[in-house]
């Protein structure tokens, strides 16, 4: 009732020109009293009172749309506060449907507000009040704890930057309930997966409709991933998670939830091939304190529950959390060298090795070996102990499991998490497991045998739906996977758990013959050969080429040249200054990666078909698309019923105009991480940096220019007041 009073006062005070049929502000109280009284008797309102509720929502919609001015945040705030409180008060299904319909009708305003709110906050912090808090809370009022990243993307019309902005604010907002912050973190993880993109369906009856859907989703995923990574940087998700963790630091259970969402977000983002990948790595390099402040303490919080359970294994929640954490550590230590010393010199790895049954688990052993190599444990204080522990664990494995571990580290490396070959001493010390199994050396016959074994194992595996979500070693959110498996019809008995440590195996990939002209022939796992780093053997995310034409993952080559100063293949002298970006290869890899993820969403049954028989080469698509070749050829119809199209409600023209921070020109962004600058400084080499970001770079990476790698000190850079004025003028020019 109080919110309705404020709404009426604001609407009358602004003298808004509301359309006919919007109702009068003076009638809001009487309408609400009737609705509230009826809801006390029966949550499902009778038709007469439901019409009263719709009249209230109609007035709110008219105010939101008629306001039009992007700086009228007090109007928008009271509108979203009002409908949020109504949504939490009325529990009936018909009430939720009416609220959802209202949100769908104002989704264009919702979308624009997400972008311009961040712009105004950048120019004048605090100018928008708690608007974003109410904007997310109203979603909770509709969806409850079942709010998903897909729901958020559908409501914002696939504006991933706006969604990331909203999530970042909620994580920072001390007034936000923990359940909302946890849901925001879960939604962010879901935004890093392919199933978060809202895709309108094409008529399943049309010829080649699946390839059309895959082509459409592939293009959307390309834009989604690029926008996602740019948003993670621009809205400083690392800092947002850090503040949220500090807010709840007295509760281990709460911090565990938030940290897991944070680590999974970083893990998935680093595994995408994206034009913004280098910026993300450099951005994270300036945040190295997260290792000792967040990552290592999180592991130590998990370990006691595992130590106290002699029978612990893959079905235990703490085990699963530890595994996903180790996977993230492997990814970040491969990509970001400033993270390594903290993990190498801490006692975390020895402590993890003490977990009961862990050293007998092939998946966990693989992660520990890769992490030990990435941090170059040979230079740390626990070298001898780790060598002895890992060697003993390997020796205790059965011959079959020893062979499985070797395959994971050698022949299957193209589909698994990468490790740093530049740590030559560490690789030598663990050489007992870094060779092909006996009789499986690099021959065509051995490759065919491994491929047949993989397809057979996949055909017999359980929880296929979950594993299809893990293409390219991506992690999914824990919540909701069971429902996905059930919906997909996996052949697992109720209550039966899959205790296999092969649950991170990818399915056999769809043949990528159509990519041969761009990325070369596929290897035995189905990954095109030119998509693989010639040093690490893993799929590249940021490829660079030497003067001789050898192509490597940038992170892997940086490590190698830092340690050895040579070309890993020829042994000739090589410096990073002489290598060039291969944006063409990066674009092809991104297209291939996104197309595979799209196929897993649109036609998952084709992955299972690979296990049944060798497929023929895919037919060309019926129409030319710019998202790569058709992967599927002639596929069976999925025959899923289409929901009837609802008639859209006629709305007034949306008159809000503003520019999002993420739309700033490139020269207004920091050269380190691409974030829009607030305090720009210019180096003697002509590059612009955000002052605080450059200071953190010097602190973590040394006194070298992030771009040229030449010596550079902060006092050699000068403030650029003209650039700052340009940025402010750009952002405020449309307001």
ZALO-171122 format. One record per residue (C-alpha): x, y, z; residue number from 0. Coordinates in pm, whole numbers, plus 50000, padded with zeros to 5 digits. Layout:
! ZALO-171122
- X	Y	Z	NUM
...
! end
This chain:
! ZALO-171122
- 50000	50000	50000	0
- 50282	50243	50085	1
- 50451	50173	49753	2
- 50125	50245	49570	3
- 50095	50578	49754	4
- 50446	50674	49642	5
- 50369	50557	49288	6
- 50059	50774	49272	7
- 50250	51072	49409	8
- 50536	51032	49161	9
- 50300	50985	48867	10
- 50099	51293	48957	11
- 50410	51494	49034	12
- 50558	51423	48692	13
- 50231	51505	48516	14
- 50285	51211	48282	15
- 50071	51193	47969	16
- 49924	50849	48027	17
- 49732	50681	47745	18
- 49356	50634	47761	19
- 49258	50327	47955	20
- 49556	50350	48192	21
- 49330	50434	48484	22
- 49372	50694	48754	23
- 49629	50710	49030	24
- 49355	50789	49280	25
- 49193	50450	49219	26
- 49503	50242	49301	27
- 49441	50218	49676	28
- 49081	50103	49642	29
- 49173	49845	49379	30
- 49454	49709	49594	31
- 49240	49685	49908	32
- 48990	49472	49716	33
- 49263	49248	49573	34
- 49443	49205	49908	35
- 49119	49119	50089	36
- 49026	48859	49828	37
- 49378	48705	49836	38
- 49343	48644	50212	39
- 49042	48421	50139	40
- 49180	48246	49829	41
- 49526	48299	49670	42
- 49367	48232	49331	43
- 49172	48550	49266	44
- 48821	48539	49127	45
- 48772	48699	48782	46
- 48651	49031	48920	47
- 48948	49084	49153	48
- 49190	48953	48891	49
- 49067	49234	48667	50
- 49135	49479	48951	51
- 49493	49350	48973	52
- 49536	49377	48597	53
- 49412	49736	48619	54
- 49688	49814	48871	55
- 49948	49649	48648	56
- 49810	49836	48348	57
- 49863	50167	48530	58
- 50220	50069	48626	59
- 50293	49970	48265	60
- 50158	50302	48139	61
- 50381	50494	48382	62
- 50690	50293	48287	63
- 50639	50338	47914	64
- 50514	50698	47926	65
- 50801	50821	48143	66
- 51052	50792	47861	67
- 51328	51000	48022	68
- 51636	50790	48101	69
- 51720	50992	48413	70
- 51376	50944	48576	71
- 51512	50669	48795	72
- 51290	50762	49090	73
- 50986	50684	48872	74
- 51123	50352	48753	75
- 51239	50259	49102	76
- 50895	50306	49260	77
- 50730	50121	48969	78
- 50949	49813	49007	79
- 50931	49833	49386	80
- 50550	49834	49364	81
- 50517	49533	49135	82
- 50786	49345	49331	83
- 50599	49383	49658	84
- 50272	49289	49490	85
- 50440	48980	49345	86
- 50569	48865	49684	87
- 50233	48933	49850	88
- 50011	48752	49599	89
- 50097	48382	49567	90
- 49829	48267	49325	91
- 49926	48126	48987	92
- 49702	48367	48797	93
- 49865	48659	48980	94
- 50212	48541	48878	95
- 50095	48505	48519	96
- 49961	48862	48519	97
- 50292	48993	48657	98
- 50492	48797	48401	99
- 50274	48937	48123	100
- 50346	49288	48251	101
- 50722	49222	48246	102
- 50699	49089	47891	103
- 50512	49404	47786	104
- 50777	49637	47930	105
- 51081	49423	47844	106
- 51214	49684	47600	107
- 51227	49944	47878	108
- 51375	49682	48112	109
- 51648	49610	47857	110
- 51734	49974	47794	111
- 51734	50055	48164	112
- 51994	49786	48231	113
- 52235	49953	47992	114
- 52171	50318	48073	115
- 52164	50260	48451	116
- 52524	50146	48432	117
- 52611	50452	48222	118
- 52461	50692	48477	119
- 52626	50508	48763	120
- 52959	50543	48583	121
- 52912	50919	48546	122
- 52742	50978	48884	123
- 52768	50689	49135	124
- 52448	50636	49331	125
- 52229	50823	49083	126
- 51999	50525	49022	127
- 51938	50427	49384	128
- 51814	50071	49435	129
- 51649	50041	49094	130
- 51854	49739	48992	131
- 51777	49561	49319	132
- 51402	49591	49253	133
- 51452	49495	48887	134
- 51597	49162	48993	135
- 51368	49111	49290	136
- 51064	49134	49064	137
- 51203	48835	48873	138
- 51221	48646	49203	139
- 50862	48742	49266	140
- 50769	48566	48941	141
- 51012	48275	48920	142
- 51117	48229	49284	143
- 51441	48036	49329	144
- 51389	47877	48987	145
- 51513	48194	48816	146
- 51762	48093	48544	147
- 52006	48261	48312	148
- 51772	48173	48026	149
- 51486	48357	48198	150
- 51707	48662	48237	151
- 51818	48650	47874	152
- 51463	48609	47749	153
- 51344	48907	47950	154
- 51634	49127	47834	155
- 51603	49016	47471	156
- 51946	48847	47481	157
- 52128	49153	47617	158
- 52405	48967	47795	159
- 52590	49285	47898	160
- 52277	49415	48070	161
- 52231	49083	48247	162
- 52594	49082	48369	163
- 52554	49443	48485	164
- 52248	49348	48690	165
- 52418	49044	48842	166
- 52728	49246	48931	167
- 52517	49502	49114	168
- 52327	49237	49313	169
- 52650	49069	49421	170
- 52780	49403	49549	171
- 52453	49519	49706	172
- 52455	49468	50084	173
- 52077	49516	50094	174
- 52022	49216	49866	175
- 51915	48893	50043	176
- 52168	48611	50027	177
- 51927	48388	49834	178
- 51914	48653	49564	179
- 52293	48687	49552	180
- 52330	48310	49530	181
- 52076	48297	49248	182
- 52255	48582	49070	183
- 52580	48386	49087	184
- 52406	48074	48957	185
- 52252	48271	48670	186
- 52595	48408	48579	187
- 52734	48054	48556	188
- 52442	47965	48330	189
- 52519	48268	48112	190
- 52856	48105	48040	191
- 52682	47805	47881	192
- 52512	47759	47545	193
- 52168	47688	47686	194
- 52136	48041	47828	195
- 52077	48200	47487	196
- 51710	48260	47418	197
- 51640	48120	47069	198
- 51307	48167	46897	199
- 51213	47849	46715	200
- 51199	47797	46339	201
- 50911	47592	46201	202
- 51012	47230	46245	203
- 50828	47141	45929	204
- 51058	47341	45704	205
- 51329	47167	45507	206
- 51665	47152	45685	207
- 51518	47332	45986	208
- 51774	47191	46228	209
- 52068	47327	46030	210
- 51890	47663	46014	211
- 51844	47657	46391	212
- 52206	47560	46447	213
- 52330	47834	46213	214
- 52113	48089	46392	215
- 52219	47978	46740	216
- 52586	47967	46635	217
- 52576	48332	46532	218
- 52395	48426	46852	219
- 52648	48235	47063	220
- 52938	48415	46895	221
- 52788	48749	46993	222
- 52685	48617	47334	223
- 53032	48495	47432	224
- 53206	48811	47311	225
- 52955	49028	47497	226
- 52973	48809	47807	227
- 53349	48836	47843	228
- 53343	49209	47773	229
- 53072	49244	48040	230
- 53268	49040	48297	231
- 53554	49285	48255	232
- 53355	49607	48229	233
- 53137	49537	48532	234
- 53427	49394	48733	235
- 53272	49063	48827	236
- 53584	48957	49017	237
- 53552	49255	49250	238
- 53175	49199	49281	239
- 53225	48837	49390	240
- 53501	48947	49628	241
- 53272	49198	49799	242
- 52994	48940	49827	243
- 53231	48686	49982	244
- 53352	48945	50234	245
- 52991	49030	50322	246
- 52921	48665	50413	247
- 53267	48568	50541	248
- 53129	48459	50880	249
- 52928	48181	50714	250
- 53127	47901	50549	251
- 52815	47757	50387	252
- 52732	48088	50219	253
- 53084	48167	50103	254
- 53117	47815	49962	255
- 52813	47876	49739	256
- 52937	48214	49613	257
- 53296	48099	49559	258
- 53185	47797	49358	259
- 52980	48019	49126	260
- 53276	48255	49091	261
- 53525	47981	49008	262
- 53292	47815	48758	263
- 53230	48147	48583	264
- 53603	48210	48543	265
- 53667	47848	48438	266
- 53411	47854	48156	267
- 53500	48203	48035	268
- 53867	48110	47993	269
- 53777	47803	47787	270
- 53595	47996	47512	271
- 53775	48103	47200	272
- 53687	48473	47185	273
- 53821	48796	47044	274
- 53827	48926	47404	275
- 54023	48633	47548	276
- 54352	48822	47580	277
- 54175	49110	47756	278
- 54019	48867	48003	279
- 54354	48707	48084	280
- 54516	49045	48139	281
- 54223	49161	48350	282
- 54251	48855	48574	283
- 54628	48901	48596	284
- 54566	49229	48780	285
- 54351	49043	49036	286
- 54611	48796	49163	287
- 54513	48845	49528	288
- 54206	48630	49466	289
- 54430	48323	49492	290
- 54527	48370	49855	291
- 54207	48555	49950	292
- 53946	48331	49784	293
- 54075	48023	49604	294
- 54304	47859	49860	295
- 54080	47931	50164	296
- 53787	47779	49974	297
- 53975	47450	49932	298
- 54070	47446	50299	299
- 53701	47492	50386	300
- 53611	47184	50180	301
- 53882	46948	50306	302
- 53765	46877	50666	303
- 53438	46719	50550	304
- 53637	46495	50315	305
- 53896	46398	50576	306
- 53617	46295	50812	307
- 53458	46059	50558	308
- 53675	45752	50487	309
- 53425	45639	50221	310
- 53414	45972	50036	311
- 53387	45958	49659	312
- 53229	46114	49348	313
- 52874	46110	49490	314
- 52969	46337	49782	315
- 52893	46708	49735	316
- 53227	46820	49883	317
- 53407	46585	49644	318
- 53225	46737	49348	319
- 53306	47089	49471	320
- 53671	47001	49512	321
- 53683	46854	49164	322
- 53527	47159	49001	323
- 53768	47379	49198	324
- 54071	47182	49079	325
- 53943	47207	48722	326
- 53927	47585	48759	327
- 54277	47595	48908	328
- 54411	47399	48610	329
- 54255	47647	48366	330
- 54363	47966	48542	331
- 54718	47850	48612	332
- 54762	47753	48248	333
- 54641	48094	48130	334
- 54772	48332	48398	335
- 55125	48289	48528	336
- 55095	48535	48818	337
- 54854	48290	48988	338
- 55113	48013	49000	339
- 55355	48108	49278	340
- 55080	48127	49542	341
- 54947	47782	49456	342
- 55294	47633	49416	343
- 55427	47756	49751	344
- 55111	47695	49956	345
- 55049	47357	50117	346
- 54718	47314	49933	347
- 54834	47043	49691	348
- 54985	46820	49964	349
- 54669	46863	50170	350
- 54446	46764	49878	351
- 54655	46449	49826	352
- 54555	46337	50178	353
- 54183	46314	50094	354
- 54068	45950	50131	355
- 54030	45762	49802	356
- 54125	46067	49596	357
- 54456	45930	49471	358
- 54279	45620	49337	359
- 54043	45829	49122	360
- 54171	45876	48766	361
- 53994	46208	48707	362
- 54127	46363	49027	363
- 54476	46228	48963	364
- 54473	46381	48616	365
- 54380	46723	48760	366
- 54645	46707	49032	367
- 54915	46617	48778	368
- 54815	46900	48543	369
- 54793	47151	48825	370
- 55133	47046	48961	371
- 55287	47094	48616	372
- 55114	47429	48554	373
- 55247	47578	48878	374
- 55588	47416	48806	375
- 55600	47232	49136	376
- 55968	47145	49072	377
- 56052	47499	49191	378
- 55839	47475	49505	379
- 55897	47351	49860	380
- 55692	47031	49816	381
- 55856	46892	49502	382
- 56000	46567	49644	383
- 55687	46486	49843	384
- 55456	46543	49544	385
- 55670	46330	49311	386
- 55672	46044	49559	387
- 55298	46074	49629	388
- 55194	46092	49264	389
- 55430	45810	49162	390
- 55299	45588	49440	391
- 54939	45664	49348	392
- 55008	45583	48984	393
- 55177	45255	49076	394
- 54874	45150	49283	395
- 54636	45192	48989	396
- 54535	44885	48793	397
- 54695	44841	48452	398
- 54367	44947	48290	399
- 54345	45267	48493	400
- 54711	45348	48431	401
- 54638	45328	48059	402
- 54328	45546	48102	403
- 54528	45813	48285	404
- 54800	45812	48019	405
- 54541	45853	47743	406
- 54388	46150	47923	407
- 54729	46315	47947	408
- 54849	46230	47596	409
- 54621	46111	47314	410
- 54298	46269	47445	411
- 54453	46605	47531	412
- 54268	46788	47253	413
- 53937	46747	47439	414
- 54067	46798	47793	415
- 54203	47079	48009	416
- 54548	47205	47904	417
- 54875	47191	48093	418
- 55199	47384	48045	419
- 55468	47198	47850	420
- 55708	47484	47926	421
- 55761	47343	48277	422
- 56020	47101	48140	423
- 56158	46987	48477	424
- 55809	46921	48615	425
- 55718	46726	48301	426
- 56035	46517	48333	427
- 55965	46435	48698	428
- 55616	46310	48609	429
- 55722	46144	48287	430
- 55606	45804	48411	431
- 55247	45899	48321	432
- 55304	46139	48031	433
- 55361	45874	47764	434
- 55119	45673	47554	435
- 55010	45336	47697	436
- 55207	45037	47574	437
- 55090	44935	47230	438
- 54906	45265	47172	439
- 55181	45471	47021	440
- 55096	45730	46754	441
- 54978	45499	46476	442
- 54660	45502	46270	443
- 54561	45161	46406	444
- 54604	45273	46767	445
- 54404	45590	46702	446
- 54122	45391	46542	447
- 54120	45152	46838	448
- 54100	45441	47087	449
- 53823	45603	46884	450
- 53620	45281	46880	451
- 53672	45235	47254	452
- 53558	45591	47323	453
- 53240	45546	47117	454
- 53165	45217	47289	455
- 53212	45369	47634	456
- 52989	45661	47540	457
- 52711	45430	47419	458
- 52716	45256	47758	459
- 52751	45569	47970	460
- 52483	45718	48193	461
- 52378	46082	48227	462
- 52451	46163	47862	463
- 52251	46485	47885	464
- 52477	46616	48159	465
- 52792	46521	47973	466
- 52679	46682	47650	467
- 52670	47006	47848	468
- 53042	46963	47911	469
- 53170	46997	47557	470
- 53518	47154	47552	471
- 53550	47080	47928	472
- 53293	47345	48027	473
- 53130	47316	48369	474
- 52758	47340	48429	475
- 52572	47451	48739	476
- 52493	47170	48976	477
- 52131	47274	49019	478
- 51906	47156	48746	479
- 52128	46889	48593	480
- 51919	46613	48739	481
- 51608	46758	48578	482
- 51786	46780	48245	483
- 51894	46419	48265	484
- 51542	46311	48352	485
- 51390	46511	48068	486
- 51635	46366	47821	487
- 51541	46014	47923	488
- 51879	45882	48035	489
- 51859	45514	48117	490
- 51936	45539	48486	491
- 51724	45381	48753	492
- 51567	45615	49009	493
- 51804	45682	49293	494
- 52096	45522	49111	495
- 52412	45733	49114	496
- 52674	45735	48846	497
- 52997	45688	49038	498
- 53217	45668	48732	499
- 53506	45911	48727	500
- 53454	45936	48351	501
- 53170	46184	48407	502
- 53386	46459	48257	503
- 53427	46272	47927	504
- 53301	46454	47619	505
- 53075	46269	47377	506
- 53219	46168	47038	507
- 53207	46489	46833	508
- 53011	46526	46513	509
- 53249	46491	46215	510
- 53392	46830	46122	511
- 53477	46746	45762	512
- 53337	47077	45640	513
- 53599	47267	45837	514
- 53899	47102	45667	515
- 53971	47393	45434	516
- 53997	47630	45731	517
- 54115	47418	46023	518
- 54254	47099	45872	519
- 54150	46737	45913	520
- 54002	46623	46243	521
- 54199	46418	46493	522
- 54067	46097	46649	523
- 53855	46298	46894	524
- 53691	46493	46612	525
- 53877	46820	46676	526
- 54029	46990	46367	527
- 54408	46967	46377	528
- 54474	47336	46308	529
- 54258	47429	46607	530
- 54513	47262	46836	531
- 54817	47429	46989	532
- 55138	47271	46857	533
- 55284	47287	47207	534
- 55006	47197	47452	535
- 54792	46988	47216	536
- 54476	47159	47347	537
- 54219	47367	47160	538
- 54349	47722	47121	539
- 54160	48023	47253	540
- 54407	48297	47157	541
- 54628	48168	46872	542
- 54950	48338	46764	543
- 55197	48249	46488	544
- 55576	48259	46480	545
- 55767	48403	46181	546
- 55806	48042	46058	547
- 55430	47992	46062	548
- 55401	47767	46367	549
- 55078	47835	46557	550
- 55054	47818	46935	551
- 54823	47918	47217	552
- 54947	48258	47335	553
- 54961	48159	47703	554
- 55158	47842	47625	555
- 55407	48023	47401	556
- 55453	48308	47650	557
- 55547	48054	47915	558
- 55785	47873	47685	559
- 55965	48183	47559	560
- 55993	48318	47915	561
- 56162	47996	48026	562
- 56357	47903	47715	563
- 56358	48199	47472	564
- 56316	47971	47171	565
- 56068	47823	46928	566
- 55938	47502	47093	567
- 55950	47314	46761	568
- 56273	47436	46600	569
- 56481	47548	46898	570
- 56567	47876	46724	571
- 56565	48200	46924	572
- 56218	48349	46957	573
- 56066	48646	47144	574
- 55699	48724	47180	575
- 55751	49058	47005	576
- 55803	48871	46679	577
- 55480	48667	46687	578
- 55155	48786	46531	579
- 54793	48735	46626	580
- 54606	48485	46410	581
- 54263	48639	46433	582
- 54154	48444	46127	583
- 54225	48111	46296	584
- 54068	48239	46617	585
- 53749	48326	46428	586
- 53739	47980	46268	587
- 53794	47807	46604	588
- 53525	48018	46765	589
- 53285	47934	46484	590
- 53364	47563	46515	591
- 53333	47568	46894	592
- 53003	47758	46889	593
- 52862	47535	46616	594
- 52934	47223	46820	595
- 52770	47377	47126	596
- 52472	47480	46914	597
- 52435	47129	46773	598
- 52438	46988	47126	599
- 52145	47219	47207	600
- 51940	47172	46889	601
- 52007	46809	46796	602
- 52172	46625	47088	603
- 52071	46288	46947	604
- 52331	46326	46670	605
- 52611	46302	46925	606
- 52472	45972	47049	607
- 52445	45851	46689	608
- 52823	45882	46655	609
- 52859	45595	46898	610
- 52636	45368	46696	611
- 52799	45383	46356	612
- 53053	45568	46151	613
- 52867	45860	45991	614
- 52903	45962	45632	615
- 53030	46306	45540	616
- 52767	46570	45619	617
- 52567	46713	45334	618
- 52604	47083	45254	619
- 52346	47316	45405	620
- 52044	47409	45198	621
- 52127	47778	45222	622
- 52458	47953	45263	623
- 52525	48072	45618	624
- 52813	48270	45763	625
- 52849	48048	46070	626
- 53054	47771	45915	627
- 52968	47451	45730	628
- 52672	47235	45811	629
- 52765	46965	46059	630
- 52452	46760	46051	631
- 52352	46668	45699	632
- 52019	46483	45689	633
- 51891	46447	46042	634
- 51571	46302	46181	635
- 51303	46549	46282	636
- 51286	46609	46653	637
- 50907	46638	46625	638
- 50876	46863	46927	639
- 50545	47044	46944	640
- 50559	47417	46899	641
- 50381	47634	47150	642
- 50110	47848	46994	643
- 50216	48203	46914	644
- 50058	48456	47142	645
- 49940	48783	47001	646
- 50163	49067	47112	647
- 50006	49353	47299	648
- 50023	49688	47121	649
- 50252	49921	47311	650
- 50344	50285	47295	651
- 50675	50371	47136	652
- 50970	50343	47372	653
- 51137	50682	47387	654
- 51438	50614	47610	655
- 51769	50679	47439	656
- 52106	50626	47598	657
- 52444	50474	47531	658
- 52572	50175	47720	659
- 52917	50177	47872	660
- 52996	49864	47672	661
- 52935	50058	47347	662
- 53225	50298	47404	663
- 53479	50318	47118	664
- 53795	50112	47158	665
- 54022	50414	47213	666
- 53822	50496	47529	667
- 53906	50159	47679	668
- 54204	50053	47887	669
- 54460	49876	47668	670
- 54507	49610	47937	671
- 54156	49472	47981	672
- 53927	49675	47754	673
- 53738	49835	48040	674
- 53608	50191	47988	675
- 53849	50428	48161	676
- 53753	50662	48446	677
- 54102	50801	48507	678
- 54296	50757	48180	679
- 54671	50790	48159	680
- 54894	50772	47851	681
- 55225	50587	47828	682
- 55531	50709	47632	683
- 55446	50437	47377	684
- 55109	50600	47307	685
- 54884	50347	47485	686
- 54602	50450	47718	687
- 54546	50273	48048	688
- 54316	50305	48347	689
- 54548	50431	48622	690
- 54439	50183	48891	691
- 54456	49894	48647	692
- 54810	49984	48541	693
- 54913	50017	48906	694
- 54782	49665	48975	695
- 54959	49540	48663	696
- 55293	49675	48787	697
- 55230	49526	49130	698
- 55150	49179	48997	699
- 55347	49156	48672	700
- 55645	49387	48716	701
- 55747	49723	48567	702
- 55690	49637	48203	703
- 55445	49774	47950	704
- 55150	49532	47916	705
- 55148	49586	47540	706
- 55511	49620	47431	707
- 55672	49428	47721	708
- 55932	49706	47736	709
- 56036	49862	48069	710
- 55781	50113	48196	711
- 55719	50299	48524	712
- 55406	50476	48640	713
- 55581	50813	48668	714
- 55659	50793	48295	715
- 55286	50803	48217	716
- 55079	51121	48222	717
- 54713	51189	48294	718
- 54505	51251	47982	719
- 54232	51495	48086	720
- 54116	51542	47727	721
- 54047	51170	47692	722
- 53847	51175	48015	723
- 53635	51463	47885	724
- 53575	51275	47561	725
- 53453	50969	47748	726
- 53215	51170	47966	727
- 53082	51362	47665	728
- 53024	51038	47476	729
- 52828	50875	47757	730
- 52628	51184	47851	731
- 52573	51304	47497	732
- 52262	51089	47442	733
- 52118	51120	47793	734
! end
